[in-house]
Amino acid sequence: MGIYMGYYVIAGVMFLIGMLVSNRLKSKFKEYAQVGLRNGMSGKEIAEKMLRDHSIFDVQVISTPGFLSDHYDPTNKTVNLSPDVYEGRSVSAAAVAAHECGHAVQHATAYSMLMMRSKMVPAVKIGTSLSQWVIMAGIGMMGFGHGNQTIFLIGILLFSITTIFSVITLPVEYDASKRALVWLENTQLTSGEEHDQAKDALTWAARTYLVAAIASIATLLYYVMIF
């Protein structure tokens, strides 16, 4: 019971921190969604211009349902923007649209960390679906007096794949934001206070990935200590 209690404490603490950061991100997005861009461009127009400026002509900008559901899909080369971003003409829309195009630029230039993360996706799917079940089985066997820790070790190795993935995701996300902000500034699509607000919004977005990575590392270390 003590083993599980430690896991629940770590999970609970990181869940609370993650929720606070996520709520802060949503608050920032809604705040800056009320700040209209002086140039009056929509998120769709911002995205299409950034792609053109980087000589990327085989990526389509489309609208996808949801709130903050924005993402770049390298499998079909689409920048998927939520309705608030796709149609929005605000600082939030500009920041998010440019960030997702930052991923398209990474893909077009074969950015090493993005390529590494993409190659890990099949293994991550397996690790995500199996690791917790294998770990629970391993801990259960240890609790019933079985001395063989092999199953538990296999679970730890599976979980480590997802941890490595979450760590690799950090430079990918930070780099996409950096590309977006540099481009927005160089093109003067955002300037002064607008640029600072766009940077603030993307900083909070990056922190959600940082919290996820820290939570995964902490959990992995806890499992290793038990082993």
Backbone as CSV, one residue per row, in Angstrom:
resi,resn,N_x,N_y,N_z,CA_x,CA_y,CA_z,C_x,C_y,C_z
1,MET,0.829,-1.211,0.000,0.000,0.000,0.000,0.861,1.257,0.000
2,GLY,2.012,1.166,0.720,2.915,2.308,0.787,3.484,2.669,-0.561
3,ILE,3.758,1.650,-1.398,4.288,1.883,-2.736,3.297,2.696,-3.565
4,TYR,2.044,2.291,-3.528,1.015,2.997,-4.293,0.781,4.409,-3.748
5,MET,0.896,4.561,-2.415,0.676,5.867,-1.801,1.674,6.894,-2.332
6,GLY,2.946,6.465,-2.468,3.966,7.370,-3.000,3.634,7.815,-4.409
7,TYR,3.149,6.873,-5.202,2.772,7.205,-6.583,1.620,8.204,-6.596
8,TYR,0.618,7.958,-5.734,-0.540,8.847,-5.694,-0.154,10.253,-5.240
9,VAL,0.800,10.356,-4.334,1.262,11.675,-3.869,1.916,12.437,-5.019
10,ILE,2.829,11.762,-5.726,3.503,12.399,-6.862,2.483,12.800,-7.925
11,ALA,1.598,11.856,-8.262,0.592,12.119,-9.296,-0.331,13.269,-8.884
12,GLY,-0.715,13.285,-7.597,-1.612,14.332,-7.116,-0.984,15.702,-7.162
13,VAL,0.266,15.792,-6.708,0.969,17.082,-6.701,1.151,17.603,-8.126
14,MET,1.609,16.736,-9.023,1.849,17.159,-10.402,0.534,17.476,-11.118
15,PHE,-0.539,16.770,-10.754,-1.850,17.063,-11.349,-2.303,18.472,-10.966
16,LEU,-2.116,18.821,-9.697,-2.504,20.158,-9.231,-1.685,21.249,-9.920
17,ILE,-0.371,21.022,-10.020,0.485,22.004,-10.687,0.093,22.123,-12.156
18,GLY,-0.127,20.977,-12.792,-0.526,20.976,-14.196,-1.847,21.698,-14.415
19,MET,-2.791,21.504,-13.498,-4.091,22.155,-13.611,-3.957,23.670,-13.471
20,LEU,-3.096,24.103,-12.530,-2.878,25.532,-12.336,-2.264,26.173,-13.573
21,VAL,-1.260,25.506,-14.146,-0.610,26.034,-15.348,-1.579,26.044,-16.518
22,SER,-2.365,24.966,-16.656,-3.341,24.885,-17.743,-4.398,25.974,-17.628
23,ASN,-4.880,26.208,-16.407,-5.877,27.260,-16.192,-5.294,28.639,-16.486
24,ARG,-4.015,28.811,-16.129,-3.347,30.084,-16.403,-3.209,30.298,-17.909
25,LEU,-2.880,29.227,-18.630,-2.769,29.307,-20.081,-4.102,29.698,-20.704
26,LYS,-5.180,29.030,-20.272,-6.507,29.348,-20.806,-6.884,30.790,-20.508
27,SER,-6.521,31.254,-19.304,-6.801,32.631,-18.914,-6.050,33.616,-19.808
28,LYS,-4.772,33.311,-20.068,-3.956,34.176,-20.922,-4.507,34.200,-22.347
29,PHE,-4.885,33.015,-22.848,-5.406,32.948,-24.209,-6.677,33.792,-24.337
30,LYS,-7.578,33.640,-23.366,-8.827,34.393,-23.418,-8.578,35.896,-23.282
31,GLU,-7.593,36.256,-22.446,-7.259,37.676,-22.256,-6.735,38.285,-23.553
32,TYR,-5.774,37.599,-24.176,-5.169,38.141,-25.392,-6.048,37.937,-26.614
33,ALA,-7.065,37.090,-26.492,-8.029,36.927,-27.586,-8.898,38.172,-27.724
34,GLN,-8.897,38.993,-26.666,-9.671,40.231,-26.690,-8.859,41.402,-27.242
35,VAL,-7.561,41.145,-27.476,-6.675,42.200,-27.994,-6.542,42.036,-29.499
36,GLY,-7.184,42.921,-30.245,-7.150,42.817,-31.701,-5.817,43.232,-32.285
37,LEU,-5.397,42.553,-33.343,-4.163,42.917,-34.033,-4.376,44.206,-34.825
38,ARG,-3.382,45.059,-34.825,-3.494,46.306,-35.573,-3.596,46.055,-37.074
39,ASN,-2.946,44.967,-37.537,-2.992,44.688,-38.977,-4.289,44.015,-39.400
40,GLY,-5.083,43.538,-38.438,-6.387,42.961,-38.729,-6.374,41.594,-39.388
41,MET,-5.219,40.926,-39.420,-5.131,39.613,-40.071,-5.697,38.513,-39.174
42,SER,-6.274,37.501,-39.798,-6.796,36.356,-39.050,-5.668,35.347,-38.814
43,GLY,-5.943,34.384,-37.927,-4.957,33.346,-37.675,-4.633,32.565,-38.940
44,LYS,-5.646,32.304,-39.752,-5.460,31.597,-41.017,-4.519,32.379,-41.934
45,GLU,-4.749,33.676,-42.029,-3.913,34.524,-42.891,-2.478,34.614,-42.369
46,ILE,-2.350,34.690,-41.044,-1.015,34.718,-40.423,-0.263,33.442,-40.770
47,ALA,-0.942,32.299,-40.589,-0.313,31.002,-40.854,0.102,30.879,-42.314
48,GLU,-0.784,31.253,-43.217,-0.477,31.125,-44.641,0.685,32.024,-45.046
49,LYS,0.764,33.200,-44.461,1.878,34.106,-44.772,3.201,33.560,-44.241
50,MET,3.174,33.017,-43.027,4.412,32.469,-42.468,4.917,31.303,-43.310
51,LEU,4.005,30.469,-43.769,4.400,29.345,-44.622,4.999,29.850,-45.935
52,ARG,4.363,30.844,-46.547,4.879,31.406,-47.807,6.255,32.029,-47.599
53,ASP,6.409,32.764,-46.506,7.678,33.444,-46.236,8.824,32.462,-46.038
54,HIS,8.478,31.225,-45.659,9.502,30.186,-45.482,9.531,29.222,-46.679
55,SER,8.904,29.666,-47.782,8.884,28.887,-49.032,8.308,27.483,-48.844
56,ILE,7.270,27.407,-48.019,6.567,26.135,-47.800,5.211,26.228,-48.501
57,PHE,5.033,25.460,-49.547,3.821,25.551,-50.360,3.015,24.254,-50.386
58,ASP,3.497,23.237,-49.671,2.788,21.951,-49.676,2.091,21.662,-48.349
59,VAL,1.911,22.695,-47.518,1.224,22.553,-46.231,-0.084,23.339,-46.277
60,GLN,-1.155,22.701,-45.889,-2.482,23.327,-45.918,-2.886,23.789,-44.522
61,VAL,-3.501,24.952,-44.433,-4.010,25.483,-43.164,-5.504,25.197,-43.110
62,ILE,-5.946,24.425,-42.116,-7.354,24.056,-42.011,-7.880,24.320,-40.604
63,SER,-9.190,24.326,-40.467,-9.832,24.532,-39.170,-10.172,23.182,-38.549
64,THR,-9.956,23.063,-37.235,-10.254,21.821,-36.522,-11.102,22.141,-35.295
65,PRO,-12.052,21.295,-34.929,-12.930,21.581,-33.783,-12.156,21.615,-32.465
66,GLY,-12.722,22.304,-31.488,-12.154,22.288,-30.141,-11.574,23.622,-29.709
67,PHE,-11.185,23.664,-28.435,-10.567,24.860,-27.859,-9.107,24.544,-27.541
68,LEU,-8.183,25.340,-28.074,-6.747,25.089,-27.939,-6.385,23.688,-28.439
69,SER,-7.041,23.282,-29.516,-6.785,21.969,-30.130,-5.805,22.098,-31.293
70,ASP,-5.152,23.238,-31.386,-4.268,23.547,-32.503,-3.056,22.602,-32.539
71,HIS,-2.688,22.156,-33.728,-1.526,21.294,-33.876,-1.111,21.202,-35.335
72,TYR,0.139,20.802,-35.523,0.639,20.534,-36.872,0.720,19.035,-37.058
73,ASP,0.176,18.537,-38.153,0.185,17.107,-38.441,1.171,16.832,-39.576
74,PRO,2.329,16.238,-39.240,3.340,15.992,-40.271,2.959,14.869,-41.240
75,THR,2.003,14.026,-40.846,1.640,12.896,-41.705,0.897,13.347,-42.963
76,ASN,0.072,14.396,-42.839,-0.635,14.897,-44.022,-0.312,16.363,-44.308
77,LYS,0.700,16.875,-43.608,1.185,18.245,-43.791,0.042,19.268,-43.716
78,THR,-0.589,19.317,-42.551,-1.642,20.305,-42.319,-1.398,21.046,-41.004
79,VAL,-1.630,22.350,-41.036,-1.645,23.156,-39.820,-3.104,23.244,-39.399
80,ASN,-3.432,22.596,-38.285,-4.820,22.520,-37.820,-5.054,23.570,-36.739
81,LEU,-5.921,24.520,-37.022,-6.185,25.621,-36.098,-7.615,25.532,-35.562
82,SER,-7.757,25.728,-34.262,-9.088,25.754,-33.654,-9.850,26.964,-34.190
83,PRO,-11.186,26.944,-34.138,-11.981,28.048,-34.696,-11.590,29.425,-34.173
84,ASP,-11.294,29.521,-32.862,-10.918,30.815,-32.279,-9.619,31.342,-32.859
85,VAL,-8.745,30.445,-33.278,-7.462,30.845,-33.858,-7.604,31.034,-35.372
86,TYR,-8.261,30.105,-36.013,-8.430,30.137,-37.468,-9.127,31.426,-37.920
87,GLU,-10.188,31.776,-37.227,-10.974,32.951,-37.606,-10.589,34.202,-36.813
88,GLY,-9.907,34.015,-35.669,-9.592,35.132,-34.790,-8.606,36.124,-35.388
89,ARG,-8.753,37.360,-35.001,-7.852,38.431,-35.459,-7.231,39.111,-34.231
90,SER,-6.731,38.266,-33.343,-6.214,38.744,-32.062,-4.749,38.351,-31.877
91,VAL,-4.167,38.841,-30.794,-2.795,38.480,-30.442,-2.688,36.979,-30.192
92,SER,-3.682,36.407,-29.498,-3.679,34.967,-29.230,-3.677,34.172,-30.526
93,ALA,-4.540,34.565,-31.458,-4.642,33.858,-32.736,-3.325,33.924,-33.495
94,ALA,-2.702,35.084,-33.504,-1.432,35.250,-34.213,-0.342,34.397,-33.591
95,ALA,-0.266,34.397,-32.264,0.775,33.643,-31.561,0.641,32.144,-31.804
96,VAL,-0.571,31.631,-31.647,-0.797,30.189,-31.801,-0.602,29.752,-33.251
97,ALA,-1.132,30.524,-34.182,-0.999,30.182,-35.608,0.474,30.148,-36.015
98,ALA,1.227,31.150,-35.575,2.658,31.202,-35.920,3.424,30.057,-35.263
99,HIS,3.040,29.703,-34.031,3.703,28.596,-33.335,3.511,27.286,-34.087
100,GLU,2.288,27.011,-34.513,2.029,25.757,-35.225,2.752,25.743,-36.569
101,CYS,2.863,26.894,-37.200,3.641,26.970,-38.440,5.127,26.784,-38.150
102,GLY,5.528,27.123,-36.924,6.904,26.871,-36.520,7.231,25.394,-36.611
103,HIS,6.257,24.545,-36.294,6.445,23.096,-36.424,6.550,22.690,-37.899
104,ALA,5.775,23.357,-38.741,5.850,23.068,-40.177,7.229,23.437,-40.722
105,VAL,7.772,24.539,-40.225,9.124,24.951,-40.631,10.150,23.929,-40.140
106,GLN,9.973,23.454,-38.910,10.859,22.415,-38.383,10.842,21.183,-39.278
107,HIS,9.639,20.796,-39.689,9.489,19.616,-40.550,10.169,19.831,-41.888
108,ALA,9.962,21.008,-42.463,10.524,21.316,-43.783,12.050,21.371,-43.753
109,THR,12.607,21.766,-42.617,14.067,21.886,-42.486,14.684,20.678,-41.795
110,ALA,13.857,19.643,-41.547,14.322,18.404,-40.896,15.006,18.702,-39.560
111,TYR,14.346,19.502,-38.735,14.863,19.821,-37.401,15.068,18.519,-36.626
112,SER,16.263,18.295,-36.144,16.659,16.998,-35.592,15.763,16.496,-34.465
113,MET,15.390,17.368,-33.526,14.584,16.933,-32.382,13.179,16.532,-32.816
114,LEU,12.633,17.235,-33.806,11.312,16.868,-34.320,11.369,15.519,-35.028
115,MET,12.435,15.318,-35.809,12.596,14.047,-36.512,12.725,12.887,-35.505
116,MET,13.478,13.126,-34.436,13.657,12.102,-33.412,12.333,11.789,-32.729
117,ARG,11.565,12.846,-32.410,10.272,12.640,-31.749,9.309,11.875,-32.647
118,SER,9.308,12.191,-33.932,8.408,11.514,-34.874,8.725,10.022,-34.966
119,LYS,10.020,9.692,-34.954,10.425,8.292,-35.031,10.024,7.515,-33.780
120,MET,9.869,8.228,-32.658,9.530,7.569,-31.402,8.045,7.282,-31.244
121,VAL,7.199,7.889,-32.067,5.747,7.792,-31.893,5.231,6.353,-31.794
122,PRO,5.613,5.428,-32.683,5.105,4.044,-32.562,5.466,3.409,-31.222
123,ALA,6.720,3.601,-30.775,7.152,3.028,-29.500,6.421,3.673,-28.332
124,VAL,6.163,4.976,-28.432,5.453,5.692,-27.365,4.030,5.181,-27.224
125,LYS,3.381,4.885,-28.334,2.011,4.355,-28.285,1.971,3.034,-27.524
126,ILE,2.973,2.195,-27.768,3.055,0.919,-27.058,3.337,1.149,-25.580
127,GLY,4.317,2.019,-25.294,4.677,2.304,-23.911,3.532,2.897,-23.117
128,THR,2.783,3.802,-23.746,1.660,4.453,-23.066,0.548,3.465,-22.739
129,SER,0.274,2.561,-23.659,-0.838,1.630,-23.469,-0.504,0.476,-22.523
130,LEU,0.773,0.119,-22.430,1.139,-1.068,-21.658,1.869,-0.806,-20.337
131,SER,2.610,0.288,-20.250,3.523,0.478,-19.111,2.849,0.380,-17.750
132,GLN,1.723,1.076,-17.558,1.081,1.084,-16.242,0.578,-0.303,-15.849
133,TRP,0.057,-1.041,-16.831,-0.444,-2.383,-16.532,0.700,-3.319,-16.154
134,VAL,1.806,-3.225,-16.887,2.955,-4.084,-16.604,3.580,-3.716,-15.253
135,ILE,3.662,-2.410,-14.963,4.220,-1.953,-13.678,3.356,-2.441,-12.520
136,MET,2.040,-2.302,-12.664,1.134,-2.769,-11.606,1.269,-4.276,-11.381
137,ALA,1.399,-5.025,-12.485,1.569,-6.471,-12.369,2.877,-6.810,-11.677
138,GLY,3.937,-6.072,-12.028,5.243,-6.299,-11.419,5.250,-6.000,-9.936
139,ILE,4.640,-4.879,-9.561,4.562,-4.513,-8.139,3.706,-5.522,-7.384
140,GLY,2.619,-5.965,-8.026,1.740,-6.946,-7.392,2.458,-8.255,-7.110
141,MET,3.258,-8.701,-8.046,4.013,-9.943,-7.856,5.029,-9.810,-6.736
142,MET,5.664,-8.618,-6.656,6.621,-8.376,-5.570,5.910,-8.386,-4.228
143,GLY,4.682,-7.833,-4.220,3.925,-7.767,-2.973,3.497,-9.131,-2.471
144,PHE,3.339,-10.071,-3.420,2.950,-11.428,-3.020,4.151,-12.331,-2.755
145,GLY,5.316,-11.706,-2.669,6.507,-12.449,-2.262,7.298,-13.068,-3.385
146,HIS,6.956,-12.750,-4.639,7.731,-13.281,-5.756,9.019,-12.469,-5.897
147,GLY,10.149,-13.116,-5.914,11.426,-12.398,-5.932,11.817,-11.868,-7.297
148,ASN,11.246,-12.373,-8.367,11.611,-11.956,-9.721,11.046,-10.570,-10.035
149,GLN,11.927,-9.635,-10.332,11.501,-8.263,-10.623,11.493,-7.965,-12.115
150,THR,11.631,-8.979,-12.933,11.759,-8.783,-14.381,10.568,-8.048,-14.976
151,ILE,9.373,-8.445,-14.589,8.165,-7.809,-15.131,8.123,-6.334,-14.743
152,PHE,8.472,-6.043,-13.498,8.499,-4.653,-13.038,9.513,-3.853,-13.856
153,LEU,10.675,-4.438,-14.119,11.715,-3.764,-14.903,11.232,-3.485,-16.325
154,ILE,10.527,-4.450,-16.904,9.985,-4.252,-18.251,9.012,-3.072,-18.257
155,GLY,8.191,-2.994,-17.211,7.254,-1.872,-17.089,7.982,-0.540,-16.988
156,ILE,9.061,-0.521,-16.210,9.856,0.706,-16.066,10.454,1.117,-17.411
157,LEU,10.972,0.156,-18.153,11.561,0.454,-19.458,10.514,0.993,-20.431
158,LEU,9.311,0.415,-20.381,8.228,0.920,-21.230,7.855,2.354,-20.857
159,PHE,7.790,2.602,-19.544,7.435,3.948,-19.084,8.535,4.952,-19.436
160,SER,9.790,4.497,-19.427,10.909,5.399,-19.729,10.826,5.935,-21.158
161,ILE,10.205,5.153,-22.045,10.046,5.611,-23.430,9.167,6.856,-23.468
162,THR,8.071,6.839,-22.704,7.182,8.008,-22.681,7.862,9.194,-22.006
163,THR,8.722,8.916,-21.018,9.442,9.998,-20.339,10.432,10.658,-21.295
164,ILE,11.180,9.846,-22.026,12.127,10.381,-23.009,11.388,11.217,-24.050
165,PHE,10.222,10.733,-24.473,9.414,11.454,-25.458,8.997,12.822,-24.926
166,SER,8.566,12.870,-23.662,8.128,14.141,-23.073,9.292,15.121,-22.936
167,VAL,10.495,14.599,-22.687,11.676,15.459,-22.579,12.077,15.993,-23.953
168,ILE,12.047,15.134,-24.972,12.379,15.558,-26.333,11.371,16.587,-26.847
169,THR,10.137,16.492,-26.371,9.097,17.427,-26.788,9.426,18.863,-26.384
170,LEU,10.131,19.037,-25.269,10.435,20.387,-24.773,11.193,21.238,-25.789
171,PRO,12.364,20.812,-26.277,13.051,21.652,-27.260,12.250,21.843,-28.546
172,VAL,11.431,20.856,-28.906,10.595,20.987,-30.104,9.603,22.133,-29.927
173,GLU,8.951,22.188,-28.767,7.947,23.230,-28.509,8.596,24.603,-28.327
174,TYR,9.684,24.650,-27.571,10.363,25.933,-27.350,10.926,26.490,-28.655
175,ASP,11.471,25.619,-29.488,12.023,26.066,-30.770,10.925,26.593,-31.693
176,ALA,9.763,25.924,-31.705,8.655,26.382,-32.546,8.189,27.772,-32.111
177,SER,8.142,28.003,-30.795,7.748,29.321,-30.291,8.785,30.377,-30.645
178,LYS,10.060,30.006,-30.546,11.132,30.946,-30.883,11.050,31.334,-32.349
179,ARG,10.853,30.357,-33.225,10.718,30.640,-34.659,9.526,31.566,-34.915
180,ALA,8.418,31.290,-34.223,7.205,32.090,-34.402,7.438,33.539,-33.984
181,LEU,8.034,33.732,-32.809,8.236,35.089,-32.283,9.232,35.894,-33.115
182,VAL,10.294,35.241,-33.573,11.280,35.930,-34.416,10.630,36.374,-35.722
183,TRP,9.826,35.470,-36.305,9.164,35.813,-37.562,8.143,36.930,-37.366
184,LEU,7.350,36.857,-36.308,6.347,37.902,-36.042,7.010,39.266,-35.860
185,GLU,8.168,39.255,-35.211,8.878,40.524,-34.977,9.529,41.042,-36.256
186,ASN,10.170,40.149,-37.006,10.861,40.573,-38.231,9.899,41.098,-39.287
187,THR,8.707,40.512,-39.332,7.706,40.950,-40.311,6.873,42.116,-39.791
188,GLN,7.086,42.450,-38.522,6.347,43.537,-37.855,4.840,43.295,-37.842
189,LEU,4.453,42.007,-37.860,3.030,41.683,-37.718,2.579,41.881,-36.275
190,THR,3.514,41.766,-35.363,3.267,42.173,-33.972,4.407,43.095,-33.569
191,SER,4.092,44.098,-32.807,5.133,45.033,-32.380,4.786,45.579,-31.005
192,GLY,5.822,45.955,-30.270,5.605,46.557,-28.960,4.850,45.652,-28.015
193,GLU,3.739,46.154,-27.485,2.951,45.424,-26.499,2.364,44.145,-27.082
194,GLU,1.953,44.180,-28.347,1.409,42.978,-28.989,2.417,41.833,-28.954
195,HIS,3.676,42.154,-29.258,4.712,41.121,-29.290,4.963,40.556,-27.897
196,ASP,4.967,41.416,-26.900,5.169,40.959,-25.522,4.032,40.041,-25.083
197,GLN,2.817,40.376,-25.501,1.665,39.539,-25.149,1.721,38.185,-25.862
198,ALA,2.136,38.195,-27.115,2.273,36.939,-27.859,3.327,36.052,-27.198
199,LYS,4.423,36.656,-26.786,5.491,35.915,-26.111,5.001,35.344,-24.788
200,ASP,4.223,36.118,-24.053,3.689,35.669,-22.766,2.762,34.468,-22.956
201,ALA,1.909,34.535,-23.967,0.975,33.435,-24.233,1.727,32.150,-24.581
202,LEU,2.737,32.254,-25.428,3.494,31.074,-25.838,4.361,30.530,-24.702
203,THR,4.796,31.416,-23.822,5.575,30.971,-22.660,4.734,30.090,-21.754
204,TRP,3.488,30.490,-21.518,2.599,29.679,-20.674,2.230,28.369,-21.362
205,ALA,2.113,28.394,-22.690,1.839,27.157,-23.424,3.003,26.176,-23.256
206,ALA,4.225,26.684,-23.332,5.407,25.831,-23.178,5.491,25.247,-21.778
207,ARG,5.015,25.985,-20.801,5.086,25.506,-19.416,4.210,24.280,-19.185
208,THR,3.168,24.117,-19.972,2.340,22.911,-19.823,3.151,21.673,-20.191
209,TYR,3.998,21.800,-21.214,4.862,20.678,-21.607,5.963,20.455,-20.582
210,LEU,6.436,21.546,-19.980,7.474,21.436,-18.956,6.958,20.679,-17.741
211,VAL,5.745,21.000,-17.305,5.142,20.316,-16.154,4.950,18.832,-16.463
212,ALA,4.500,18.530,-17.668,4.291,17.137,-18.062,5.599,16.359,-18.038
213,ALA,6.674,16.988,-18.505,7.979,16.327,-18.518,8.492,16.090,-17.104
214,ILE,8.341,17.090,-16.238,8.788,16.957,-14.848,8.004,15.856,-14.139
215,ALA,6.705,15.799,-14.376,5.861,14.765,-13.758,6.299,13.381,-14.204
216,SER,6.597,13.239,-15.492,7.011,11.945,-16.013,8.369,11.530,-15.443
217,ILE,9.293,12.477,-15.347,10.619,12.188,-14.784,10.503,11.784,-13.317
218,ALA,9.689,12.532,-12.558,9.521,12.242,-11.125,8.931,10.849,-10.918
219,THR,7.944,10.505,-11.738,7.314,9.179,-11.630,8.303,8.078,-11.988
220,LEU,9.082,8.298,-13.046,10.069,7.300,-13.466,11.111,7.076,-12.366
221,LEU,11.599,8.162,-11.779,12.585,8.050,-10.699,12.003,7.311,-9.498
222,TYR,10.739,7.532,-9.225,10.076,6.840,-8.115,10.039,5.335,-8.368
223,TYR,9.699,4.954,-9.613,9.674,3.537,-9.958,11.063,2.918,-9.844
224,VAL,12.074,3.666,-10.304,13.454,3.171,-10.237,13.884,2.963,-8.779
225,MET,13.501,3.901,-7.918,13.838,3.771,-6.494,13.194,2.527,-5.896
226,ILE,11.954,2.235,-6.271,11.276,1.023,-5.771,12.015,-0.205,-6.259
227,PHE,12.418,-0.200,-7.527,13.120,-1.349,-8.098,14.464,-1.591,-7.386
